């Protein structure tokens, strides 16, 4: 008789179908479905080359995350996702994504004050894997844009690996790096400083969707300057940014 206790079931599934079904068997059915979707989405993304796409017609998603702290590998968690679709430099304000996430841990008081997300709000929110799936369904195969992407990419990669054993395969553009290229002598490249520089109204900082919308406006301003420098494709832009 086969051993169908969790460890035995996992070994049996591994022999029958490989690692993915073995891992997914350890989750509940709904989480397993979400995990399979995420893995399939990111595998498909790796097949696409976007370098030749003209910037003026490129589909992208500007996004932002709010988190409990700065270290995704030391216990900090995502507490909200925000995103907005953009084509070229045109912001699609009717195409947005926003969700609070249940971090399964206490949100520090200073983060509650900063973001407005309370522990009570988070307790009623969906779990990470469900929000990740919703976010990736919204993004599809589009290029991702964020400001100071290191923080967001680290948390996104940590979340993808923990829930689905995959890493982010989307192209990511950093508006901070673009600002550094466009304004090499400027020292303060924070989002607040650049919003002020380009006279973009500040609605609500440290709210994932509002920050995404403001960063999208910044991207639109940058697109005008990029176009004036005769940069036509994503590949051209990446080549220029690689020197900065």
C-alpha positions as CSV (number, residue, x, y, z in Angstrom):
1,X,0.0,0.0,0.0
2,X,1.3,3.4,-0.9
3,X,2.2,5.8,1.9
4,X,-0.3,8.7,1.5
5,X,0.7,10.7,4.5
6,X,1.9,14.2,3.3
7,X,5.6,13.2,2.9
8,X,4.7,9.9,1.2
9,X,2.1,11.6,-1.1
10,X,4.7,14.2,-2.1
11,X,7.3,11.5,-2.9
12,X,4.7,9.5,-4.9
13,X,3.7,12.6,-6.9
14,X,7.3,13.5,-7.5
15,X,7.9,10.1,-9.0
16,X,4.8,10.3,-11.1
17,X,5.0,13.8,-12.4
18,X,8.0,15.8,-11.2
19,X,8.6,18.5,-8.7
20,X,5.8,21.0,-9.5
21,X,2.8,18.7,-8.7
22,X,4.8,17.4,-5.7
23,X,5.1,20.9,-4.3
24,X,1.5,21.9,-5.2
25,X,0.2,18.9,-3.4
26,X,1.4,20.3,-0.2
27,X,-1.0,23.3,-0.6
28,X,-4.7,23.4,-0.6
29,X,-6.4,23.0,-4.0
30,X,-7.0,26.7,-4.5
31,X,-3.5,27.7,-3.6
32,X,-2.2,25.0,-5.9
33,X,-4.2,26.4,-8.7
34,X,-2.9,29.9,-8.1
35,X,0.7,28.6,-8.0
36,X,0.3,26.7,-11.3
37,X,-1.1,29.9,-12.9
38,X,1.8,32.0,-11.6
39,X,4.4,29.5,-12.8
40,X,2.7,29.2,-16.2
41,X,2.5,33.0,-16.6
42,X,6.2,33.6,-15.9
43,X,7.3,30.7,-18.0
44,X,5.3,32.2,-20.9
45,X,6.8,35.6,-20.3
46,X,10.4,34.3,-20.8
47,X,9.5,33.5,-24.4
48,X,8.8,37.1,-25.4
49,X,11.4,39.6,-26.6
50,X,10.2,43.1,-26.3
51,X,13.3,45.0,-27.3
52,X,12.1,45.9,-30.8
53,X,8.7,47.3,-29.6
54,X,8.4,51.0,-30.3
55,X,8.2,53.0,-27.0
56,X,5.3,55.1,-28.3
57,X,3.1,52.0,-28.5
58,X,4.6,49.9,-25.8
59,X,2.1,48.5,-23.2
60,X,3.4,48.7,-19.7
61,X,2.2,48.6,-16.1
62,X,3.4,51.1,-13.5
63,X,3.3,49.6,-10.1
64,X,4.1,50.1,-6.4
65,X,4.2,47.9,-3.3
66,X,3.7,48.9,0.3
67,X,5.5,46.7,2.8
68,X,6.0,46.2,6.6
69,X,9.7,47.1,6.3
70,X,12.8,46.9,4.0
71,X,13.9,43.2,4.2
72,X,11.8,40.6,2.4
73,X,14.3,37.9,3.5
74,X,14.2,38.8,7.1
75,X,10.4,38.6,7.9
76,X,9.0,41.7,6.2
77,X,6.0,41.3,4.0
78,X,4.0,43.0,1.3
79,X,0.8,44.7,2.6
80,X,-0.5,46.3,-0.6
81,X,-0.2,46.2,-4.4
82,X,-1.1,49.1,-6.7
83,X,-0.8,49.3,-10.5
84,X,-2.0,51.3,-13.6
85,X,-1.8,50.5,-17.3
86,X,0.0,52.8,-19.7
87,X,0.4,52.7,-23.5
88,X,3.4,54.7,-24.6
89,X,2.9,57.8,-22.5
90,X,-0.9,57.6,-22.2
91,X,-2.1,56.7,-18.7
92,X,-5.2,54.4,-18.7
93,X,-6.8,55.6,-15.5
94,X,-9.7,53.3,-16.0
95,X,-7.4,50.3,-15.9
96,X,-6.0,50.0,-12.4
97,X,-5.3,47.3,-9.8
98,X,-5.3,47.7,-6.1
99,X,-5.4,45.3,-3.2
100,X,-4.4,45.1,0.5
101,X,-2.6,41.9,1.5
102,X,-2.8,39.9,4.7
103,X,0.9,39.7,5.7
104,X,0.2,37.1,8.4
105,X,2.2,39.2,10.8
106,X,1.8,42.4,12.8
107,X,2.2,45.7,10.9
108,X,4.5,48.1,12.8
109,X,2.9,51.3,14.2
110,X,5.1,53.5,12.0
111,X,4.0,51.6,8.9
112,X,0.4,51.9,9.9
113,X,0.9,55.6,10.3
114,X,2.8,55.9,7.0
115,X,0.4,53.8,4.8
116,X,-2.9,54.0,6.6
117,X,-3.2,50.2,6.4
118,X,-4.2,48.9,9.8
119,X,-3.9,45.4,11.2
120,X,-7.6,45.1,11.1
121,X,-7.7,46.0,7.4
122,X,-4.9,43.5,6.7
123,X,-6.6,40.7,8.6
124,X,-9.7,41.0,6.3
125,X,-7.5,41.1,3.2
126,X,-6.7,38.1,0.8
127,X,-3.5,36.2,1.3
128,X,-0.4,36.9,-0.8
129,X,-0.7,34.1,-3.4
130,X,-4.2,35.3,-4.3
131,X,-3.2,38.9,-4.7
132,X,-0.1,37.9,-6.7
133,X,-2.3,36.0,-9.1
134,X,-4.6,39.0,-9.5
135,X,-1.6,41.3,-10.0
136,X,0.0,39.0,-12.7
137,X,-3.4,38.6,-14.5
138,X,-3.5,42.4,-14.6
139,X,0.1,42.7,-15.8
140,X,0.0,39.9,-18.4
141,X,3.1,40.2,-20.6
142,X,3.6,43.9,-20.3
143,X,6.7,45.8,-19.2
144,X,6.8,46.8,-15.6
145,X,7.8,50.3,-14.4
146,X,8.4,51.5,-10.9
147,X,10.5,54.1,-9.1
148,X,13.6,52.9,-7.4
149,X,12.8,49.3,-8.4
150,X,15.3,47.5,-6.2
151,X,12.9,47.5,-3.2
152,X,9.8,46.4,-5.2
153,X,11.7,43.8,-7.2
154,X,13.2,42.2,-4.1
155,X,9.8,41.9,-2.4
156,X,8.1,40.6,-5.6
157,X,10.8,38.0,-6.2
158,X,10.7,36.9,-2.6
159,X,6.9,36.5,-2.8
160,X,7.0,34.7,-6.1
161,X,9.7,32.3,-4.9
162,X,8.0,31.6,-1.6
163,X,4.6,31.0,-3.1
164,X,5.4,29.5,-6.5
165,X,9.2,28.7,-6.7
166,X,9.7,31.1,-9.6
167,X,11.4,34.4,-10.2
168,X,10.2,37.5,-12.0
169,X,10.8,37.3,-15.7
170,X,9.2,40.6,-16.8
171,X,11.3,43.5,-18.1
172,X,11.4,46.2,-15.5
173,X,12.2,49.9,-16.1
174,X,13.2,52.2,-13.2
175,X,12.0,55.8,-13.4
176,X,14.9,56.8,-11.0
177,X,17.4,55.4,-13.5
178,X,15.7,57.3,-16.4
179,X,15.9,60.5,-14.3
180,X,19.6,59.9,-13.7
181,X,20.1,59.5,-17.5
182,X,18.0,62.6,-18.3
183,X,19.4,64.8,-15.5
184,X,22.9,63.5,-14.8
185,X,23.8,66.5,-12.6
186,X,20.8,66.2,-10.3
187,X,21.5,64.6,-6.9
188,X,18.0,64.2,-5.4
189,X,16.2,61.6,-7.5
190,X,13.5,60.7,-4.9
191,X,9.9,60.4,-6.1
192,X,8.9,63.4,-4.0
193,X,11.7,65.6,-5.5
194,X,10.9,64.5,-9.1
195,X,7.1,65.1,-8.6
196,X,7.9,68.6,-7.5
197,X,10.4,69.2,-10.4
198,X,7.8,68.2,-12.9
199,X,4.9,69.9,-11.1
200,X,2.9,66.7,-10.7
201,X,0.3,67.1,-8.0
202,X,0.9,64.9,-4.9
203,X,-2.4,63.1,-4.1
204,X,-1.5,60.5,-1.4
205,X,2.0,59.3,-0.8
206,X,2.6,55.7,0.4
207,X,-0.6,54.5,-1.0
208,X,0.3,51.8,-3.6
209,X,-2.2,52.9,-6.2
210,X,-1.8,56.6,-5.8
211,X,2.0,56.3,-5.9
212,X,1.6,54.2,-9.1
213,X,-0.6,56.9,-10.7
214,X,1.9,59.7,-9.8
215,X,4.8,57.6,-11.1
216,X,2.9,57.0,-14.3
217,X,2.6,60.8,-14.7
218,X,6.3,61.0,-14.2
219,X,6.8,58.3,-16.8
220,X,4.6,60.3,-19.2
221,X,6.8,63.4,-18.7
222,X,9.9,61.3,-19.3
223,X,8.4,59.9,-22.5
224,X,8.2,63.4,-24.0
225,X,11.9,63.9,-23.2
226,X,12.9,60.5,-24.5
227,X,11.1,61.1,-27.7
228,X,12.9,64.4,-28.2
229,X,16.2,62.5,-28.0
230,X,15.1,60.1,-30.8
231,X,15.1,57.0,-28.7
232,X,12.6,54.7,-30.5
233,X,12.5,51.3,-28.9
234,X,12.8,49.6,-25.6
235,X,16.1,48.1,-26.7
236,X,17.5,51.6,-27.4
237,X,16.4,52.8,-24.0
238,X,17.9,49.8,-22.2
239,X,21.2,50.4,-24.1
240,X,21.3,54.0,-23.0
241,X,20.4,53.2,-19.4
242,X,23.1,50.5,-19.1
243,X,25.7,53.3,-19.0
244,X,24.1,54.8,-15.9
